[in-house]
Amino acid sequence: MPIRARRTRLLWRAFIAAALTALLATLMSPGAALGAAQAPAAPGDSLRPPGESRPVYSYEDAIRESVWVDTRIDGDADGRTDRVAVDIVRPRELDRAGREIPVIMDASPYYSCCGRGNESQKKTYDSNGKPVQLPLYYDNYFVPRGYGYVAVDLAGTNRSDGCVDVGGRSDIQSAKAVVDWLNGRARGYTSRTGGEPAKAAWSNGKTGMIGKSYDGTIANGVAATGVKGLKTIVPIGAISSWYDYYFAKGAPLYDSGPEWLSDYVESPEARARCGAVQQRLVDEAPRTGDWTRLWSERDYVPDADKVKASVFVVHGMQDLNVRTKHFGQWWDALAENGVDRKIWLSQTGHVDPFDFRRADWVRTLHRWFDHELMGYDNGVDREPMADIERAPDRWTTDRVWPPRATDTVKLRPAKGTSPGVGTFGPRPGSGTETFTDDPKLGETDWAARIGTSTPEKAGFLSKPLARDLRLSGSSKVTVTATPTTRTAHLSAVLVDLGPDTIRDYAGSGEGISTLPERSCWGASTTGDSACFKETRAKTAAVDYTIFSRGWADLGNWADEEKGRPLTPGKPYTITLDLAASDHVVPKGHRLALIIGGTDKNLIDPPADTPTLGIDLSRTYAKVPLVGGAKAFTTSATAPETVTPRESRLDGVAPPRPLNPVPGGRTS
């Protein structure tokens, strides 16, 4: 055979082999498209590597259906077990091909009462009751990539039976039953009351739960049951223990309890039939702040050893709604039990990452679900564990969080030259500092006048730092206080004293401004747009930053779970748990501790107005310093050249009064 002919034949064979290899790879890949229509691409799709799910399925032609899943409990005591409504969007092409697919789920109480996301979207339906709009972008973005999307109405909300029990058995079972149904272990029906069964034959059982606030809380709670089939959860600004949402070691954080929230989110018909559940939420959640069985049922942290799913935590370090203790204690418990995990910490308040780091968030979430639910080896599990926002839109990463070099260091307050203005460092203090609770003032008032003797607080300042000092994790402050009354509350805050530009977390957007321009993330239909308003960082120039807080009722000194009246004139020792954070106090700034009474708008005042004497010899803070004690010793050695100046304009606005709703405008 001529050489030219032989070469031609060899090239043709090579071409055929390459074509067959590519075809087989496509047919065998988790995101394969069997004759699927091409969906509109999201920003950046053209730059995506081939080893991930692609938007090749039609969103417009997707199957949209509703199923009612039996929870096997009768929360509203009407004589039949409750069914929860499950709205589903999934690719039609894969259904025709008989392909089983993984599911992304958001279980929420907010789909009809309040809405989801920055634009407060609600579910909508056509004249036949089929879902038209499901809030947020998850269905628009992931269904074209081969996922099913499921939006669950918690019991007692929207189109579901039962009652809202605020994080209790009914709430958690609402979503757990759906995971069971997706795995063939629970019963589903085509209607709320009918007997025609609905099976999830299209699901491969692999489920990932996601959601912000209450929704993410449900994800935490379901993961804590150890349910099979739940492969990953992505809790965003989520609660880990409902007691800690309403109380801080006996001190009430709001002027109402879970019954208010239940009434707020329930459907009108549920509200009419769920009086008994509402009353239990009142009776078993006393405003004394005592721990009861109700709180034990709603504490997911002790069950972290049951968690089989991986966990991708997202939280705003200035979240004053779902305060950062929630992610801190959940993260620590997950770490102790070897759970695979990842974390993003922003400078925002209660804000979704879609609204503070949109492109990076969608890209990372896509890769996370591809890895956890579709099995792509895309390396997301080998990347740094933590992303932390250091300044507005400026992020750093850590291989492990907190960093392995972090160690707990004991720092102590000591007297200074003026009453109520002392020093903060490793040396023990002596004597007493005294202040009188003033419920009209709070942490921003204290911090703005930390260098001035004022009657309502005691402040303690380090020397100006010679090097940056990083605190990473949760702190504790132990206080020995002598009250003049039978009731008293305590607050402790850590402050970075020095100029900076930070996100305006106390403003209406909690660190973001919403713009009129829109960007599109996935495919759209006439009734469900994938285009959402853009945002940008809303910043504030400050002279101090409060970065960690903790509160307690002094009456809980002997028992964290039960308070008791105080004896005036008697000293008591109690430890305040400060919220988790990751903050760098820059060179030239000071680290400060403030101890006060009522932190206005963040805890409620006690029945009395006490004066408290703080025994400095028995008061100290334990703080997590990267580099340990040596880091503080080498940092706090600069000469005393900076004197804090009195100002009421140096920080963000004071915290606004909050309703007990784990959601809010940017829910």
N, C-alpha and C positions, 0 to 999 in steps of 0.2 A: 504494500500500500504506500502511495506517495506520502512523503513527510507532511506536506500541507494538509492532505486529507486526514492523516492520523491525528494531527493537532486539532483540526476542526472537530473530529469525533470526540476526542478527549475533552475539549472545552464544552461540547454539548452535554456530555455525561456529567461533567462537574456542575453545569448550570442546573440540570435536572435534579441532581442530588441536593444542591443548595436549596432549590425551590421546595423539595419534599421535606427537608429538615425544617425550613421556616414554617411550612404548613403544619407539620406535626407539633412544632413548638407552640404555634398559635392555638391549635385545638386542645393541647394539654395544659395550657397556662390557666391559672385561676381566673383571669379576667378575659378569657377568650370570647370572641364575638362570633356566633354562628349565624352569619348572614344578617347581622344587626345593622340598623340604620345609625348613621353617625350623628351624635348629639353635639350641640355647640360646645366649643372648648372654653374652659375657664382661663383667666389670665395666667400666662406662664406655661400652659400645657405644651406648647410647641417645644419647650426646652426640657421637658420631662424625659428621663431615661426610659428605655423600653421595659425595664424590669419592674413595672408597676401597673396597676389597673388603669385603663384608659377610658375616656368618655365615648364609647362606641355603641351604646344602646339608646334607643329613643325614649326620651322623657315624656314627650307628648303622647306617645302610644302606650305608656306604661300602664300596667294593671293598677287600678285604684279601687280598693275594697275596704269594707268594715267587717270586723268579726267581734263577737262578744265572748270573752273567755271567762269561764267559771272559776272564781277564786276559792271555792270550797269553804267559805265562811259566810255567815249571815250577820253582817254588821248592823243592819238596820232592823233586825228582828222581825221581818215580815213573813217568816216561815219558809223562805226559799234562799238558796245560796246566791250571793251577789255575783253579777257579771260585770266585767269592766269592758268598756269600748276600746277597740284597737283599730286604728286607721292605718292602712298599709299602702305603700307604693312600691312596686317591684317591676323589673324589666319583663316585658311581654315575650321578647325573643327567647330568653332563657327558660321561661315557662313552657313555651312551645317545644323547646328542645329537651325538656325534662331535666334540666340542670338544677341542682340544689345550690342555694346561695346563702351567704352569711347575712346577718341582720345588724343594723345600727338602730338602737332604740332610745327614745326620749320619753320617759314617763313623768307626767306633770299634772298638777292641779290647776294650772293657769290657762288652759287652752280656750276657755270660754269666758271666764270672769275678768281676766286682766291682760292677757296677751303675753307674748314672748319676744324677747330681743329688744334692741334699742328703739324699734318702731312699734312695739306692742302689738305684734301680729296675733290674730286669732285664727282658729280653724274655721273654714267655710265648707259648705256642702252644696251639692246640686239638688234639684227637686226630688230626686230619688234617694237622697241621703248619702250619696257617695262623696268621699272627700274631694274637694277641689283645691283648697289651699291648706297646706300644713306649714306652720310658722318656721322661720329660720331657713337656712340654706342646705341643711343636711340632705334632704331628699333631692333637691335640684342638683347638687354636686355629686352625690355618691350613687344614686340610682343609675345614671348613665354609665357608671363605672362597674356595674355588676353587683351592687349591693341591694338588699331589700331595706326599706326604711319603715319603722313602726313608731307611731305616736300614740301613747297610751293615756287615756283619761283615768286618773286615780279614782278609786271608789268615792262616790258622793259628788263627783264633778262632771260637768258637761253631760255626756250620754251614758254614764255608768250608774249602776246600782250602788247601794251601800252608803257609808258615811265616811267623812274625812276624820281621821283620828291623829293627825299631825305627827307623822313619823312612826306611828305604832304598827301593830300587826296588820291592820287593814291596809294601810298605805303601802307597806312593804310587800304584802301578799298580792296587791294589785299588779305589781310589776313582776314579782317572782313567778306568779301563775302564768304570765305571758312567756317568760323564758321556758317554763315547763311545757307550755303548749307548742312552742317552736321546736321543742325536742321530743314531741309526741307523748308527753306525760300528763297533759291536762286536756280538758274538753273545751272546745270552742263551738260557737253557733253562729249562724248567718244573721240572727236577729237577737234583740234584747230579751225577748220572751219566748220565741219559738223553739222547736225541737230539732230543726234541721242542722246536722253537725257540719262543722267547718274544720278541716284539717290543714296543717301547715306542711303538706307534702313537698312544697317547693323550698323549704328551709333545710339547711344542713345542720341546724342547731347551734352553730357558732354565733354568739351574740355579744355585741359591745354596747354598753350603756353610756350615754353622755347626757349632760345637762348642767345648767347653771343654777345655783342657789337651791331651792326646794327640789328641783329635778335632780341635781347632782347629789343631794342628800339621799334621795331614794336609791340612786346608784350605789352609794356607800352602804346603805342598809341591806340591799339585795346581795351585794358581794359578801357581806358579813354572815349571810345564811349559808354560804358555801355551795350555792345551787350549781348543779352541773350544767355545762353549756355556756355559762357566762365567762367569756374569755378575757375581757378587758373592761374597765370602766374609766371614764374621763370626767371626774367631778370638778366643777368650776365654781369657786366660791361657795363650797358646800359645807353643811353641818355634819359633824361627827358624833355629837351628843346633844340632844335637845335641851337637857338641863343647862348646858353651857351656852345655849342660845338665849335662855331666859334669865339665868342667874350666874353670878360669879362668886362661888363659895358663900352662898347665902344672900349676897347683895343683889337686889332685883335690877335687871338691865332695862326693863320696860315696865309701864304701869298696868299691864294686862298680861294674861297668860295664853296658852294655846287655844283656849275656846274662842278667842277673838279671831285668830287666824283661821280656824275651822269654819266659823261663820262667814268669813270674808271670801273664802274660795269655793264653798259648797254651792251646788246648783240650788235654785229655789225649791224644787221638790224635795231634795235631800235635806235642806234646812228645815222643812216642815216635818219630816219624819225622824230626824236624828236628835231630838231633844235629849234623850237618855245619854247618848254619847257626849253631847255637849256638856251635860251636867257632870259626867265623870271627869271630863277635862278640867272642870272647875274644882271638884271635890278632891281630886287626886294630885292637883298641882297647886298646893297652898302658897299664898303670897309670902309666907314666912321664909321661903327658900329652902325648906327642908326637903331632903331626898325621899322619894317614895317609889313604890313599885312602878308607877307610871314612867318615871325617869329611867329606871333600869331597863324597861322594855325599849326605850328610845335611845339607848346608849350603845353605839355600834363598836366602840373602841375595844371593849373586852373580847369581842368576837373576831378581832383581826387575825387570830390564828386559824379561822375557818376560811379566810379569803383565798380562793384559788385563782382569781382573775388578776391580771396585771393592772396597775393603777397609774394613771397619768393625771397628777394633781395640778390644778391651776388656781392661784389665789392672788388677790390684791393685798399687798402688805399694809395698805391703809384702809382696808375694808372694815368699816365701823358698823356694818349690819351683821354679816356673818363674820365675826371677828377671828383674827388669825390663830387663836388658840385651837380652832377646829382643825385646821390643816396640820398644825404642829403636833398635836397629840395623836392624830390619825397616822401621820407620816412616821412618827417614832414607833408606834405599835406595828405598823406594816414592816418597818425595818427589822424590828426584833424577831419577826416571824418569816423573814427572808422572802417577802413578796417582791416580785419584779416591779419597778416603779420608776417614774420620771416626774419632774416638777418644773413648772414655770412660776416665778414670783415677779409680779409687776409692782410699780409704784402707785397704781390706781387704787380706787376704792372698790366698790362692788360692780365690776365691769367685766364683760366677756372679752376674751382675747381677740375675737373677731372685730372688736371695736377699739383695740389699742395696738394690735400688731397683725393686721389682717392677712397680708400675703404670706408671711412666715408661718402664721398659725395654720392656715388652710393647708399649706404645703406639708407642715409637720404632722398635722392630724391625718392627712391622707396617707402619709407613709406609715404612721402608727397603726391605723386600721388595716392597711395592706399587710403589714407584718403580722399583727395579732389575729386577724380574722381570715385573711386570704393566704397567709403563709409565705409571702415574699421575703426573701433574705436580702433586705435592702439596707441593712446596717444600722437602722434607727435604734436598735437595742444596744449597739456598741458605741453610740455617740455619748457626749457628756450628759450626765443625769439631770443637771440643773441649768436652766436659763434664768438669769436674774437681771432685772432692770436697775441699773445704777443711777441713771439720770434719764429724763424724758427721751425715749426712743434710743437709748444707748444701753446695750445688753452685754453681759459677760456670761461665761459658762464655767461649770465645775464638773469634774469627772465624777465626783461623789458629793452628796449634800446631806448634812453639813460636811465641809472639808475634813479629811482625816486628821489634820493638824489642830482641829478645834478641841479645846479643853475648857472645863468649867473653872472659873476664877472667882474667888471671893473678894469683893470690894466693899469698903466700909465708909459710911458717912461719919464725919467728925466736925466739931465746932470750928467756926471761923472767927473773924473779928467782929461780925455783926450778927445780931439775933436772927435765926432762921436762914442764914446764908453761910454754909459751911463748905468743907472740902470733901472730896470723894477719891478714895485710893485704897491701897492695901493695908494701911496702918489702922489699928482699932481706934475708935473714938471713945469719948467719955462724956459724962454729963447728960443734959436733957435739952431737947428743942421742943417748943410748944406751939401749937396752932389751934385755931377754932374753926370748925366746919362752917363753910359758907356755901349753901346750895345754889347761890346765884352765880358762882364762879366755877371755872373748870380748868382743864389742862392748858388751854391756850392762854388764859389769864395768868396762870402760874408761871408758865415758861417765859412769857413776855416780861415778867418782873422778877425773874429768878435771882438777879443780882441785888435786889432791894428787899429789905426787911418788910414783910407784909404779914398780917395776922392769920391768913387762911392757909398757909403752906410752909413747908420747910424745904429748902433747896440745897443741894450739895454738888459741887463742881470739881472736876479734875483740873489739873494744870493744862495749859494749852499743849496739844500733842506735838511731839517732835516728828512723828511718823503717822501714817494712816493706821487706824485701828479698826479691825473688822469684827463685828459681833454676828454670829451665825447660829440660829437655833432659838431655844426658849430659855428665858431667864426666870429667876425666882427672887423675891425680896421678902426677907423675914423681918418683921417689925415687932418690937416690944413696946406696947402703948398703954398708958394709964388714962382711962376716960373719966369724965366728970358726970356722965349720965349712964342710964341703963341700956342705951342703944348707941351704936356708932358704926359708921362705914369708913373704910380706908381705900385710898387709891395710891398707886405708885406708877410713875412713868419714867422712861428713859428718854433723854433729849440729847440731840447733837446741836451744840451751840456754835453757830458760825454761819456765814452767808452761803446760800446755795440757790439753785433754781430747781424746783421740784414740780411734779404734777399737782394741780390744785384739787386734791382729793376731797376737800370739804365743800367744793362748789357743786352746783346742780348736776353737772355731768360726772362728778367724782373722778376728774382727771382727763376727761375728753370733751371736745366740742364736736357737735354733729354738723356736718356740712350739707349743702343742698345737692352736691354732685353725687352720682351713684356709680358703683362698679358692680359687675355681674360675676357671679360665682356658681356656674353650672348652667343648666338649661331652664328655660321658662315656658310656661303655657299662658293662655289668656287669663286664667284665674290665679296663677301662682308664679310670680316673678322671682327670678334669681338675682335681681339687682337691688342693692341696698345702699343707703346713704353712707358716704364716706365720713370718716372722723379724723381729727388730728389731736395731738396732745394739747391740753389746756394747762398752762403752767403758772406758777407763782414764784416771785423772787422773795426769799425769806431770809431771816437772820437766825432762825432755829428750826429744827425738824424734830417733832415728837415721833419716835419710831417704834416704841413698844409700851404696852399698858397692861395693868392688872388691877383687880378690885376684890374686895372681900367685906363681909359683915364680921366685925370683930367678935360678935356673939358666937361665931363658928370656930373659935379658937381651939376648942377641945375636940371637936368632931366636925369634919368637913360636911357631913350629911345632916347635921341637926344643930340649930342655933339655940342659944339660951340667953336670958337676961344677964347683963353685966353688973358687977358691983362697983359703983363709983369709987374712985381712989385706989382700985386694985389693978396691978399691971397684968397684961395678957400678951402672950406671944402668938403670932399667927404668920403663916407664909402665904404671900400673894403669888399666884401663877401669872407671870407676864406673857403676853402673846408672842408667838414665834415671829421671828423677823430675820432679815439678813441685811445689815446696814454697815457701811463704811463711814466712820467718823474721820474726816480728812485731817491731814497735818495742819496744825494751827488752830483747829477747833477744840472744843472741850466736850467731854462726856459728862452728863449731869444726871442725877437722880432727884426726883421731886416726890415728896410724900405729902398727901393732902387728904381731905375728907371726901365729900361728894364731888364727883367729876360731872359737872353739869351736862345734861343731855346724853350722858353715857351710862350713868347709874342713877337710880332714884335715891333721894335722901332718906336718912333714918327718921324714926319718929321724934327723936330729940335733936338738939343742936349742941353736940359735945365740944368741949375743949380736950385735946389729947396731948399728953406729954410723951415724947419719944425717947426711950432709953437708948442712947447711941452706942453704949457698950454691948447691947444685945440686939442690935439692928444691923443688917448687912444684906448685900445683894450677891447672888451667884449668877454670873454672866458667862455665856459661851464665847470665848475669844479664840479666833484663829491665831495659833501660835502660843496660846496659853498665857501663863503669868509673865513669861519673858516678853511677850508682845506688849503687855501693858507697861512693864518696867522700862522698856526701851522707848516706848511712845510718850509716856507722860513725864518727860524730863525737860521740856522746854521752859525757858524763864517765864515768870509771871509778867507778861506784857499786855495781856488783853483783859479788860474789865468789862463784863457784860453790862450793856446799857439798858435802861428802862425804856420800853416801847410797847405799845399795844397794836402796832401795825407791822410787826416783823414776821408774822407767821401767816398761815392760811386762816380762813375764817373759822370761828368756833364750830364744833360739830352741831349739825342741825338736829332738832327733835326727830326721832325715828319712830315710825310705826312698827309693830312687831310683825313684819312681813319679810321673809327671806327672799326678796326679789327686788321690788322697787322699779323705778322708771327704766333702768337698764337691766331688768330681770331677764 
